[in-house]
Amino acid sequence: MVIVTAAADGIGAATAAVFADEGYRVVLADIDPARLAATTSTLQKRADVTSICGDVTTEAGAAAIVDHAVQTFGALDALVNVVGGSRPGKTVVDLALGEWNTLLSLNLTSVFLMSRVAIPHLVQRGGGAIVNVSSGAGLRGMHANPGYCAAKAGVVALTRAMAIDHSASGVRVNCVAPGPIRTPLMERNRTPTEIAAMGSIALAGRIGEPDEIARVIAWLASDASSYVVGQTVEVDGGVAAPI
């Protein structure tokens, strides 16, 4: 059984779909009840799926999601922390403290809270996997988006720290750092011209699609990647490659 956060759309929904198609029992978690219900209804036609609406930036919300998953399906095999968000356009000079705290809570604290609740369940069953979603912005930075960059860099460091602390208990923790991906978040934040420009700097010649990230996440959660521990895998179409 796998828990996928931010599963209502974008990378989260694509990830839940890949796991469902691979035969996992899937728990979808999101804060948006309408979109979550629609995605869950679609996946229930082809797999054993349930969902819960909850806020992963709170202790109570994280605990409720994991409790629901375990009570519904039993042993937890994997956790995928997809939740995140970005509001580009401000430097540190412009960014209010409340906005900074919101970005860190959404992108970094959510990973901490969900992992803190899930790890004891993974250890109890003899091991499992956690896959966190960072961003290329957390590795190389990004114009006018300091809170998001800092939080996503924190996800990379937290991934490594959890791998060091919990690998001996059989919990493999890894991270995916997507490049520009055609998600609802991107389409809200960027114009079509900006999106096309992002694709033009990738060696692949385009931006990525959510299912291309989802397939890497599923691989990292599977036994096929059993010797991959504490790593951050960039999936960016070659944006990071030297020119």
Rosetta blueprint (number, residue, H / E / L):
1 M L
2 V E
3 I E
4 V E
5 T E
6 A L
7 A L
8 A L
9 D L
10 G H
11 I H
12 G H
13 A H
14 A H
15 T H
16 A H
17 A H
18 V H
19 F H
20 A H
21 D H
22 E L
23 G L
24 Y L
25 R L
26 V E
27 V E
28 L E
29 A E
30 D E
31 I L
32 D L
33 P H
34 A H
35 R H
36 L H
37 A H
38 A H
39 T H
40 T H
41 S H
42 T H
43 L H
44 Q L
45 K L
46 R L
47 A L
48 D L
49 V E
50 T E
51 S E
52 I E
53 C E
54 G L
55 D L
56 V L
57 T L
58 T L
59 E H
60 A H
61 G H
62 A H
63 A H
64 A H
65 I H
66 V H
67 D H
68 H H
69 A H
70 V H
71 Q H
72 T H
73 F H
74 G L
75 A L
76 L L
77 D L
78 A E
79 L E
80 V E
81 N E
82 V L
83 V L
84 G L
85 G L
86 S L
87 R L
88 P L
89 G L
90 K L
91 T L
92 V L
93 V L
94 D L
95 L L
96 A L
97 L H
98 G H
99 E H
100 W H
101 N H
102 T H
103 L H
104 L H
105 S H
106 L H
107 N H
108 L H
109 T H
110 S H
111 V H
112 F H
113 L H
114 M H
115 S H
116 R H
117 V H
118 A H
119 I H
120 P H
121 H H
122 L H
123 V H
124 Q H
125 R L
126 G L
127 G L
128 G E
129 A E
130 I E
131 V E
132 N E
133 V E
134 S L
135 S L
136 G L
137 A H
138 G H
139 L H
140 R H
141 G L
142 M L
143 H L
144 A L
145 N L
146 P H
147 G H
148 Y H
149 C H
150 A H
151 A H
152 K H
153 A H
154 G H
155 V H
156 V H
157 A H
158 L H
159 T H
160 R H
161 A H
162 M H
163 A H
164 I H
165 D H
166 H H
167 S H
168 A H
169 S H
170 G L
171 V E
172 R E
173 V E
174 N E
175 C E
176 V E
177 A E
178 P E
179 G L
180 P L
181 I E
182 R L
183 T L
184 P H
185 L H
186 M H
187 E H
188 R H
189 N H
190 R L
191 T L
192 P H
193 T H
194 E H
195 I H
196 A H
197 A H
198 M H
199 G H
200 S H
201 I L
202 A L
203 L L
204 A L
205 G L
206 R L
207 I L
208 G E
209 E L
210 P H
211 D H
212 E H
213 I H
214 A H
215 R H
216 V H
217 I H
218 A H
219 W H
220 L H
221 A H
222 S L
223 D H
224 A H
225 S H
226 S L
227 Y L
228 V L
229 V L
230 G L
231 Q L
232 T E
233 V E
234 E E
235 V E
236 D L
237 G L
238 G L
239 V L
240 A L
241 A L
242 P L
243 I L
